[in-house]
Amino acid sequence: MIAAALNHEWIARQIPHHGRMCLLEEVIHWDGHSVRCRAVTHRNRDHPLRAHGRLGAACGIEYAAQAMAVHGALTNPGPPRGGYLASVRGVRLHVARLDDVAGDLVCEASRIAADGAAVLYRFSLYGDGRELASGRAAIVFDASLQVTA
């Protein structure tokens, strides 16, 4: 299903990140298994994840996590379900920083597997015609109820 672009205000109502920490500008495309979002905030001088005057490429993981949260809101209507970024694997950073990317960022996240307790996504972040970062991320729901060995 292709939906009309969903804007920043809609995204801010769906995910737990508000104010400057809501990093995504719009949903470009989504279906039952994937989402593609656009972001412009990486160029902001007051970006909340900037450190030492720069926005490191590892911050792309946060863009991906927010895209995953948006996908969850789109595919599971109703009250938002709390989730925690439990792990990232196979992360590849192809650039050192994001704040020097002139164009918009595009974040793609595709669900690989899911059950009632967790979901696994593959993600890629693009900008200026190239892949900037990629990897896999696991989101765990109701982590306080999870049993650890």
OpenMM code with the backbone's topology and positions (N, CA, C; nanometers):
from openmm import Vec3, app, unit

residues = "MET ILE ALA ALA ALA LEU ASN HIS GLU TRP ILE ALA ARG GLN ILE PRO HIS HIS GLY ARG MET CYS LEU LEU GLU GLU VAL ILE HIS TRP ASP GLY HIS SER VAL ARG CYS ARG ALA VAL THR HIS ARG ASN ARG ASP HIS PRO LEU ARG ALA HIS GLY ARG LEU GLY ALA ALA CYS GLY ILE GLU TYR ALA ALA GLN ALA MET ALA VAL HIS GLY ALA LEU THR ASN PRO GLY PRO PRO ARG GLY GLY TYR LEU ALA SER VAL ARG GLY VAL ARG LEU HIS VAL ALA ARG LEU ASP ASP VAL ALA GLY ASP LEU VAL CYS GLU ALA SER ARG ILE ALA ALA ASP GLY ALA ALA VAL LEU TYR ARG PHE SER LEU TYR GLY ASP GLY ARG GLU LEU ALA SER GLY ARG ALA ALA ILE VAL PHE ASP ALA SER LEU GLN VAL THR ALA".split()
positions = [
    Vec3(0.0845, -0.1169, 0.0000),
    Vec3(0.0000, 0.0000, 0.0000),
    Vec3(0.0888, 0.1227, 0.0000),
    Vec3(0.0629, 0.2146, -0.0889),
    Vec3(0.1349, 0.3413, -0.0921),
    Vec3(0.0415, 0.4469, -0.0362),
    Vec3(0.0888, 0.5169, 0.0632),
    Vec3(0.0067, 0.6216, 0.1250),
    Vec3(0.0612, 0.7573, 0.0830),
    Vec3(-0.0226, 0.8569, 0.0888),
    Vec3(0.0246, 0.9931, 0.0686),
    Vec3(0.1292, 1.0217, 0.1754),
    Vec3(0.2230, 1.1101, 0.1428),
    Vec3(0.3296, 1.1422, 0.2376),
    Vec3(0.2712, 1.1855, 0.3716),
    Vec3(0.3214, 1.1311, 0.4767),
    Vec3(0.2809, 1.1651, 0.6130),
    Vec3(0.3895, 1.2568, 0.6681),
    Vec3(0.3505, 1.3736, 0.7175),
    Vec3(0.4471, 1.4768, 0.7514),
    Vec3(0.5030, 1.4667, 0.8937),
    Vec3(0.5920, 1.5615, 0.9226),
    Vec3(0.6618, 1.5651, 1.0513),
    Vec3(0.5652, 1.5705, 1.1697),
    Vec3(0.4597, 1.6481, 1.1573),
    Vec3(0.3635, 1.6600, 1.2676),
    Vec3(0.2973, 1.5255, 1.2960),
    Vec3(0.2619, 1.4525, 1.1905),
    Vec3(0.2023, 1.3201, 1.2081),
    Vec3(0.3021, 1.2266, 1.2767),
    Vec3(0.4262, 1.2279, 1.2298),
    Vec3(0.5297, 1.1418, 1.2886),
    Vec3(0.5474, 1.1734, 1.4370),
    Vec3(0.5539, 1.3010, 1.4719),
    Vec3(0.5744, 1.3422, 1.6116),
    Vec3(0.4621, 1.2935, 1.7027),
    Vec3(0.3431, 1.2750, 1.6476),
    Vec3(0.2321, 1.2220, 1.7284),
    Vec3(0.2394, 1.0708, 1.7445),
    Vec3(0.3172, 1.0032, 1.6612),
    Vec3(0.3194, 0.8564, 1.6606),
    Vec3(0.4364, 0.7949, 1.7365),
    Vec3(0.5466, 0.8680, 1.7489),
    Vec3(0.6651, 0.8115, 1.8134),
    Vec3(0.6934, 0.8863, 1.9429),
    Vec3(0.7715, 0.8272, 2.0318),
    Vec3(0.7949, 0.8921, 2.1617),
    Vec3(0.8897, 1.0115, 2.1569),
    Vec3(0.9523, 1.0384, 2.0441),
    Vec3(1.0469, 1.1486, 2.0324),
    Vec3(0.9738, 1.2760, 1.9930),
    Vec3(0.9968, 1.3817, 2.0684),
    Vec3(0.9269, 1.5077, 2.0443),
    Vec3(1.0273, 1.6213, 2.0333),
    Vec3(0.9774, 1.7344, 1.9910),
    Vec3(1.0638, 1.8513, 1.9778),
    Vec3(1.1760, 1.8250, 1.8802),
    Vec3(1.2944, 1.8751, 1.9097),
    Vec3(1.4094, 1.8594, 1.8207),
    Vec3(1.4518, 1.7140, 1.8057),
    Vec3(1.4110, 1.6264, 1.8985),
    Vec3(1.4531, 1.4868, 1.8919),
    Vec3(1.3703, 1.4055, 1.7925),
    Vec3(1.2615, 1.4585, 1.7424),
    Vec3(1.1872, 1.3923, 1.6353),
    Vec3(1.2594, 1.4279, 1.5057),
    Vec3(1.3347, 1.3340, 1.4514),
    Vec3(1.4302, 1.3626, 1.3448),
    Vec3(1.3758, 1.3492, 1.2033),
    Vec3(1.2632, 1.2834, 1.1853),
    Vec3(1.2131, 1.2544, 1.0507),
    Vec3(1.1186, 1.3626, 1.0009),
    Vec3(1.1274, 1.3914, 0.8722),
    Vec3(1.0458, 1.4951, 0.8105),
    Vec3(0.9174, 1.4390, 0.7512),
    Vec3(0.9254, 1.3243, 0.6855),
    Vec3(0.8060, 1.2674, 0.6236),
    Vec3(0.8261, 1.1203, 0.5898),
    Vec3(0.7135, 1.0514, 0.5753),
    Vec3(0.7119, 0.9147, 0.5250),
    Vec3(0.6928, 0.9254, 0.3745),
    Vec3(0.7862, 0.8692, 0.3004),
    Vec3(0.7799, 0.8726, 0.1544),
    Vec3(0.6978, 0.7551, 0.1016),
    Vec3(0.7181, 0.6386, 0.1616),
    Vec3(0.6508, 0.5162, 0.1173),
    Vec3(0.6454, 0.4185, 0.2346),
    Vec3(0.5417, 0.3377, 0.2382),
    Vec3(0.5373, 0.2295, 0.3364),
    Vec3(0.4450, 0.1210, 0.2851),
    Vec3(0.4712, -0.0009, 0.3335),
    Vec3(0.3816, -0.1135, 0.3113),
    Vec3(0.3910, -0.2019, 0.4347),
    Vec3(0.3361, -0.3194, 0.4294),
    Vec3(0.3334, -0.4054, 0.5469),
    Vec3(0.4693, -0.4525, 0.5955),
    Vec3(0.5718, -0.4427, 0.5117),
    Vec3(0.7038, -0.4935, 0.5497),
    Vec3(0.8130, -0.3876, 0.5571),
    Vec3(0.7885, -0.2690, 0.5028),
    Vec3(0.8970, -0.1711, 0.4995),
    Vec3(0.8445, -0.0283, 0.5042),
    Vec3(0.9381, 0.0624, 0.5291),
    Vec3(0.9077, 0.2051, 0.5328),
    Vec3(1.0283, 0.2806, 0.4772),
    Vec3(1.0011, 0.3926, 0.4130),
    Vec3(1.1064, 0.4823, 0.3644),
    Vec3(1.0696, 0.6221, 0.4111),
    Vec3(1.1622, 0.6851, 0.4839),
    Vec3(1.1379, 0.8182, 0.5395),
    Vec3(1.2467, 0.9150, 0.4939),
    Vec3(1.2110, 1.0428, 0.4920),
    Vec3(1.3045, 1.1487, 0.4556),
    Vec3(1.3329, 1.2334, 0.5789),
    Vec3(1.4579, 1.2793, 0.5901),
    Vec3(1.4978, 1.3648, 0.7021),
    Vec3(1.5831, 1.4800, 0.6516),
    Vec3(1.5706, 1.5928, 0.7181),
    Vec3(1.6500, 1.7112, 0.6852),
    Vec3(1.7263, 1.7636, 0.8071),
    Vec3(1.6999, 1.7063, 0.9228),
    Vec3(1.7524, 1.7596, 1.0489),
    Vec3(1.9031, 1.7423, 1.0654),
    Vec3(1.9650, 1.6558, 0.9875),
    Vec3(2.1092, 1.6328, 1.0016),
    Vec3(2.1902, 1.7594, 0.9752),
    Vec3(2.1312, 1.8559, 0.9064),
    Vec3(2.2005, 1.9819, 0.8757),
    Vec3(2.1800, 2.0871, 0.9847),
    Vec3(2.0944, 2.0605, 1.0821),
    Vec3(2.0655, 2.1598, 1.1871),
    Vec3(2.1862, 2.1805, 1.2776),
    Vec3(2.2223, 2.3056, 1.2960),
    Vec3(2.3354, 2.3387, 1.3851),
    Vec3(2.3033, 2.3027, 1.5300),
    Vec3(2.1736, 2.2996, 1.5660),
    Vec3(2.1347, 2.2678, 1.7034),
    Vec3(2.0830, 2.1236, 1.7163),
    Vec3(2.1273, 2.0357, 1.6285),
    Vec3(2.0844, 1.8944, 1.6332),
    Vec3(2.1143, 1.8375, 1.7718),
    Vec3(2.0175, 1.7728, 1.8346),
    Vec3(2.0374, 1.7257, 1.9722),
    Vec3(2.1430, 1.6157, 1.9873),
    Vec3(2.1827, 1.5510, 1.8790),
    Vec3(2.2842, 1.4453, 1.8880),
    Vec3(2.4236, 1.4922, 1.8461),
    Vec3(2.4364, 1.6187, 1.8120),
    Vec3(2.5686, 1.6721, 1.7755),
    Vec3(2.6611, 1.6672, 1.8967),
    Vec3(2.7853, 1.6318, 1.8709),
    Vec3(2.8874, 1.6335, 1.9762),
    Vec3(3.0157, 1.6898, 1.9163),
    Vec3(3.0791, 1.7790, 1.9868),
    Vec3(3.2051, 1.8393, 1.9422),
    Vec3(3.1907, 1.9019, 1.8044),
    Vec3(3.0746, 1.9643, 1.7803),
    Vec3(3.0521, 2.0362, 1.6564),
    Vec3(3.0225, 1.9501, 1.5351),
    Vec3(2.9933, 1.8218, 1.5561),
    Vec3(2.9675, 1.7343, 1.4420),
    Vec3(2.8593, 1.6323, 1.4745),
    Vec3(2.7997, 1.5764, 1.3689),
    Vec3(2.6999, 1.4713, 1.3829),
    Vec3(2.7593, 1.3439, 1.3233),
    Vec3(2.8054, 1.2556, 1.4099),
    Vec3(2.8705, 1.1328, 1.3659),
    Vec3(2.7760, 1.0395, 1.2927),
    Vec3(2.8312, 0.9573, 1.2056),
    Vec3(2.7514, 0.8647, 1.1243),
    Vec3(2.6746, 0.7640, 1.2087),
    Vec3(2.7243, 0.7293, 1.3254),
    Vec3(2.6538, 0.6340, 1.4116),
    Vec3(2.5167, 0.6869, 1.4528),
    Vec3(2.4960, 0.8176, 1.4444),
    Vec3(2.3641, 0.8758, 1.4743),
    Vec3(2.2606, 0.8315, 1.3722),
    Vec3(2.3059, 0.7766, 1.2609),
    Vec3(2.2141, 0.7204, 1.1626),
    Vec3(2.1303, 0.6083, 1.2209),
    Vec3(2.1806, 0.5417, 1.3230),
    Vec3(2.1047, 0.4357, 1.3895),
    Vec3(1.9784, 0.4937, 1.4524),
    Vec3(1.9863, 0.6140, 1.5067),
    Vec3(1.8675, 0.6782, 1.5653),
    Vec3(1.7654, 0.7128, 1.4571),
    Vec3(1.8121, 0.7596, 1.3426),
    Vec3(1.7193, 0.7848, 1.2316),
    Vec3(1.6479, 0.6552, 1.1943),
    Vec3(1.7231, 0.5461, 1.1862),
    Vec3(1.6644, 0.4156, 1.1513),
    Vec3(1.5651, 0.3698, 1.2579),
    Vec3(1.6005, 0.3859, 1.3853),
    Vec3(1.5110, 0.3443, 1.4935),
    Vec3(1.3796, 0.4224, 1.4883),
    Vec3(1.3866, 0.5510, 1.4566),
    Vec3(1.2633, 0.6286, 1.4454),
    Vec3(1.1810, 0.5833, 1.3255),
    Vec3(1.2461, 0.5477, 1.2152),
    Vec3(1.1726, 0.4942, 1.1003),
    Vec3(1.1035, 0.3633, 1.1376),
    Vec3(1.1691, 0.2799, 1.2163),
    Vec3(1.1087, 0.1544, 1.2615),
    Vec3(0.9863, 0.1823, 1.3485),
    Vec3(0.9968, 0.2817, 1.4365),
    Vec3(0.8826, 0.3182, 1.5209),
    Vec3(0.7664, 0.3682, 1.4350),
    Vec3(0.7965, 0.4451, 1.3324),
    Vec3(0.6934, 0.4922, 1.2408),
    Vec3(0.6279, 0.3731, 1.1714),
    Vec3(0.7097, 0.2779, 1.1272),
    Vec3(0.6539, 0.1593, 1.0607),
    Vec3(0.5619, 0.0838, 1.1552),
    Vec3(0.6012, 0.0711, 1.2794),
    Vec3(0.5162, 0.0052, 1.3781),
    Vec3(0.3830, 0.0765, 1.3943),
    Vec3(0.3853, 0.2094, 1.3960),
    Vec3(0.2616, 0.2866, 1.4090),
    Vec3(0.1725, 0.2689, 1.2861),
    Vec3(0.2328, 0.2593, 1.1698),
    Vec3(0.1557, 0.2444, 1.0467),
    Vec3(0.0948, 0.1052, 1.0321),
    Vec3(0.1641, 0.0041, 1.0817),
    Vec3(0.1177, -0.1337, 1.0617),
    Vec3(0.0404, -0.1890, 1.1802),
    Vec3(0.0431, -0.1199, 1.2930),
    Vec3(-0.0294, -0.1635, 1.4124),
    Vec3(-0.1113, -0.0486, 1.4673),
    Vec3(-0.2259, -0.0195, 1.4037),
    Vec3(-0.3065, 0.0925, 1.4515),
    Vec3(-0.3506, 0.0729, 1.5964),
    Vec3(-0.3754, 0.1802, 1.6616),
    Vec3(-0.4158, 0.1756, 1.8015),
    Vec3(-0.3127, 0.2446, 1.8866),
    Vec3(-0.3243, 0.2292, 2.0168),
    Vec3(-0.2291, 0.2951, 2.1065),
    Vec3(-0.0870, 0.2485, 2.0779),
    Vec3(0.0102, 0.3397, 2.0800),
    Vec3(0.1489, 0.3000, 2.0549),
    Vec3(0.1968, 0.1996, 2.1587),
    Vec3(0.2765, 0.1081, 2.1135),
    Vec3(0.3328, 0.0054, 2.1998),
    Vec3(0.4769, 0.0423, 2.2312),
    Vec3(0.5123, 0.0442, 2.3589),
    Vec3(0.6485, 0.0796, 2.3981),
    Vec3(0.7480, -0.0249, 2.3521),
    Vec3(0.8593, 0.0206, 2.2982),
    Vec3(0.9644, -0.0694, 2.2540),
    Vec3(1.1002, -0.0108, 2.2867),
    Vec3(1.1992, -0.0964, 2.2915),
    Vec3(1.3353, -0.0560, 2.3240),
    Vec3(1.4296, -0.1102, 2.2175),
    Vec3(1.5221, -0.0262, 2.1733),
    Vec3(1.6256, -0.0714, 2.0824),
    Vec3(1.7182, -0.1623, 2.1629),
    Vec3(1.7074, -0.2930, 2.1379),
    Vec3(1.7798, -0.3908, 2.2196),
    Vec3(1.9194, -0.4191, 2.1673),
    Vec3(1.9356, -0.4195, 2.0345),
    Vec3(2.0680, -0.4451, 1.9791),
    Vec3(2.0750, -0.3988, 1.8345),
    Vec3(2.1962, -0.3713, 1.7915),
    Vec3(2.2235, -0.3465, 1.6507),
    Vec3(2.3369, -0.4410, 1.6123),
    Vec3(2.3270, -0.4933, 1.4911),
    Vec3(2.4268, -0.5897, 1.4426),
    Vec3(2.4651, -0.5553, 1.3000),
    Vec3(2.5833, -0.5960, 1.2631),
    Vec3(2.6288, -0.5790, 1.1262),
    Vec3(2.6253, -0.4353, 1.0784),
    Vec3(2.6456, -0.3418, 1.1683),
    Vec3(2.6390, -0.2000, 1.1318),
    Vec3(2.7633, -0.1633, 1.0503),
    Vec3(2.7367, -0.0973, 0.9378),
    Vec3(2.8451, -0.0473, 0.8532),
    Vec3(2.8255, 0.1021, 0.8354),
    Vec3(2.9269, 0.1773, 0.8701),
    Vec3(2.9260, 0.3221, 0.8530),
    Vec3(3.0186, 0.3538, 0.7367),
    Vec3(2.9634, 0.4076, 0.6291),
    Vec3(3.0409, 0.4328, 0.5085),
    Vec3(3.0953, 0.5752, 0.5025),
    Vec3(3.0571, 0.6574, 0.5986),
    Vec3(3.1067, 0.7945, 0.6113),
    Vec3(3.1370, 0.8180, 0.7586),
    Vec3(3.2115, 0.9231, 0.7872),
    Vec3(3.2439, 0.9551, 0.9263),
    Vec3(3.1350, 1.0380, 0.9925),
    Vec3(3.0663, 1.1204, 0.9126),
    Vec3(2.9682, 1.2116, 0.9706),
    Vec3(2.8517, 1.2340, 0.8766),
    Vec3(2.7397, 1.2806, 0.9358),
    Vec3(2.6176, 1.3059, 0.8594),
    Vec3(2.5937, 1.4537, 0.8330),
    Vec3(2.6467, 1.5414, 0.9168),
    Vec3(2.6170, 1.6840, 0.9037),
    Vec3(2.6788, 1.7478, 0.7809),
    Vec3(2.7711, 1.6802, 0.7150),
    Vec3(2.8275, 1.7364, 0.5926),
    Vec3(2.7638, 1.6770, 0.4665),
    Vec3(2.6563, 1.6013, 0.4819),
    Vec3(2.5792, 1.5508, 0.3683),
    Vec3(2.4880, 1.6653, 0.3233),
    Vec3(2.5063, 1.7105, 0.2011),
    Vec3(2.4336, 1.8286, 0.1524),
    Vec3(2.2855, 1.8009, 0.1292),
    Vec3(2.2526, 1.6857, 0.0761),
    Vec3(2.1142, 1.6546, 0.0434),
    Vec3(2.0370, 1.5996, 0.1615),
    Vec3(1.9105, 1.5713, 0.1372),
    Vec3(1.8262, 1.5097, 0.2392),
    Vec3(1.8730, 1.3668, 0.2660),
    Vec3(1.8422, 1.3155, 0.3844),
    Vec3(1.8666, 1.1758, 0.4172),
    Vec3(1.7411, 1.0957, 0.3844),
    Vec3(1.7608, 0.9739, 0.3378),
    Vec3(1.6508, 0.8803, 0.3172),
    Vec3(1.6842, 0.7560, 0.3972),
    Vec3(1.5939, 0.7181, 0.4852),
    Vec3(1.6128, 0.6013, 0.5700),
    Vec3(1.5125, 0.4945, 0.5295),
    Vec3(1.5629, 0.3753, 0.5007),
    Vec3(1.4778, 0.2621, 0.4676),
    Vec3(1.4917, 0.1572, 0.5765),
    Vec3(1.3799, 0.1035, 0.6198),
    Vec3(1.3797, -0.0042, 0.7189),
    Vec3(1.2839, -0.1120, 0.6700),
    Vec3(1.3329, -0.2374, 0.6705),
    Vec3(1.2522, -0.3517, 0.6262),
    Vec3(1.2462, -0.4542, 0.7371),
    Vec3(1.1243, -0.4945, 0.7723),
    Vec3(1.1063, -0.5941, 0.8780),
    Vec3(1.1516, -0.7299, 0.8264),
    Vec3(1.2394, -0.7945, 0.9023),
    Vec3(1.2916, -0.9271, 0.8681),
    Vec3(1.2112, -1.0351, 0.9387),
    Vec3(1.1827, -1.0125, 1.0660),
    Vec3(1.1100, -1.1111, 1.1470),
    Vec3(1.0408, -1.0387, 1.2611),
    Vec3(0.9330, -1.0999, 1.3102),
    Vec3(0.8607, -1.0414, 1.4232),
    Vec3(0.7820, -1.1498, 1.4937),
    Vec3(0.7664, -1.1315, 1.6230),
    Vec3(0.6737, -1.2125, 1.7025),
    Vec3(0.6116, -1.1170, 1.8039),
    Vec3(0.5406, -1.1646, 1.8984),
    Vec3(0.4744, -1.0765, 1.9933),
    Vec3(0.5680, -1.0004, 2.0852),
    Vec3(0.6921, -1.0463, 2.0984),
    Vec3(0.7837, -0.9860, 2.1946),
    Vec3(0.8898, -0.8967, 2.1321),
    Vec3(0.9190, -0.9164, 2.0026),
    Vec3(1.0287, -0.8419, 1.9412),
    Vec3(1.0096, -0.8353, 1.7899),
    Vec3(1.0848, -0.7448, 1.7297),
    Vec3(1.0863, -0.7319, 1.5837),
    Vec3(1.2292, -0.7033, 1.5401),
    Vec3(1.2675, -0.7588, 1.4261),
    Vec3(1.4013, -0.7407, 1.3709),
    Vec3(1.3883, -0.6700, 1.2366),
    Vec3(1.4652, -0.5627, 1.2187),
    Vec3(1.4646, -0.4847, 1.0952),
    Vec3(1.6038, -0.4803, 1.0337),
    Vec3(1.6074, -0.4687, 0.9029),
    Vec3(1.7282, -0.4330, 0.8286),
    Vec3(1.7099, -0.2862, 0.7922),
    Vec3(1.8165, -0.2066, 0.8012),
    Vec3(1.8036, -0.0646, 0.7695),
    Vec3(1.9204, -0.0157, 0.6842),
    Vec3(1.8925, 0.0885, 0.6081),
    Vec3(1.9948, 0.1593, 0.5303),
    Vec3(1.9624, 0.3071, 0.5334),
    Vec3(2.0665, 0.3880, 0.5394),
    Vec3(2.0539, 0.5330, 0.5372),
    Vec3(2.1302, 0.5838, 0.4155),
    Vec3(2.0636, 0.6669, 0.3341),
    Vec3(2.1215, 0.7179, 0.2110),
    Vec3(2.1242, 0.8693, 0.2116),
    Vec3(2.2191, 0.9250, 0.1379),
    Vec3(2.2259, 1.0689, 0.1186),
    Vec3(2.3247, 1.0997, 0.0089),
    Vec3(2.2988, 1.2042, -0.0662),
    Vec3(2.3861, 1.2453, -0.1764),
    Vec3(2.4166, 1.1299, -0.2726),
    Vec3(2.3170, 1.0449, -0.2970),
    Vec3(2.3316, 0.9391, -0.3953),
    Vec3(2.4145, 0.8192, -0.3526),
    Vec3(2.4367, 0.8036, -0.2220),
    Vec3(2.5170, 0.6896, -0.1750),
    Vec3(2.4648, 0.6380, -0.0418),
    Vec3(2.4992, 0.5131, -0.0125),
    Vec3(2.4633, 0.4560, 0.1169),
    Vec3(2.5602, 0.5096, 0.2213),
    Vec3(2.5048, 0.5592, 0.3305),
    Vec3(2.5847, 0.6178, 0.4380),
    Vec3(2.6043, 0.5218, 0.5538),
    Vec3(2.5017, 0.4419, 0.5822),
    Vec3(2.5068, 0.3478, 0.6949),
    Vec3(2.4056, 0.2371, 0.6689),
    Vec3(2.4319, 0.1205, 0.7288),
    Vec3(2.3383, 0.0089, 0.7166),
    Vec3(2.3597, -0.0863, 0.8327),
    Vec3(2.2640, -0.1759, 0.8522),
    Vec3(2.2763, -0.2753, 0.9585),
    Vec3(2.1421, -0.3395, 0.9873),
    Vec3(2.1363, -0.4079, 1.1016),
    Vec3(2.0142, -0.4702, 1.1506),
    Vec3(1.9912, -0.4225, 1.2934),
    Vec3(1.8646, -0.4143, 1.3313),
    Vec3(1.8315, -0.3698, 1.4667),
    Vec3(1.7178, -0.4537, 1.5218),
    Vec3(1.7277, -0.4861, 1.6498),
    Vec3(1.6221, -0.5603, 1.7187),
    Vec3(1.5517, -0.4664, 1.8154),
    Vec3(1.4194, -0.4674, 1.8082),
    Vec3(1.3355, -0.3898, 1.8991),
    Vec3(1.2621, -0.4889, 1.9876),
    Vec3(1.2686, -0.4692, 2.1191),
    Vec3(1.2016, -0.5553, 2.2151),
    Vec3(1.0876, -0.4768, 2.2777),
    Vec3(0.9706, -0.5393, 2.2860),
    Vec3(0.8535, -0.4770, 2.3468),
    Vec3(0.8391, -0.5232, 2.4904),
    Vec3(0.7854, -0.4377, 2.5739),
    Vec3(0.7594, -0.4734, 2.7135),
    Vec3(0.8810, -0.5392, 2.7777),
    Vec3(0.9964, -0.4735, 2.7646),
    Vec3(1.1217, -0.5306, 2.8121),
    Vec3(1.1177, -0.5625, 2.9608),
    Vec3(1.0389, -0.4914, 3.0375),
    Vec3(1.0323, -0.5184, 3.1816),
    Vec3(0.9742, -0.6557, 3.2111),
    Vec3(0.9026, -0.7123, 3.1143),
    Vec3(0.8417, -0.8432, 3.1323),
    Vec3(0.9289, -0.9580, 3.0811),
    Vec3(1.0410, -0.9239, 3.0140),
    Vec3(1.1267, -1.0264, 2.9561),
    Vec3(1.2046, -1.0975, 3.0662),
    Vec3(1.2179, -1.2270, 3.0541),
    Vec3(1.2927, -1.3090, 3.1485),
    Vec3(1.4357, -1.3213, 3.0972),
    Vec3(1.5327, -1.2989, 3.1845),
    Vec3(1.6731, -1.3121, 3.1447),
    Vec3(1.7316, -1.4330, 3.2145),
    Vec3(1.8235, -1.4967, 3.1470),
    Vec3(1.8873, -1.6166, 3.2036),
    Vec3(2.0140, -1.5819, 3.2762),
] * unit.nanometer
topology = app.Topology()
chain = topology.addChain("A")
for resn in residues:
    res = topology.addResidue(resn, chain)
    for name in ("N", "CA", "C"):
        topology.addAtom(name, app.Element.getBySymbol(name[0]), res)
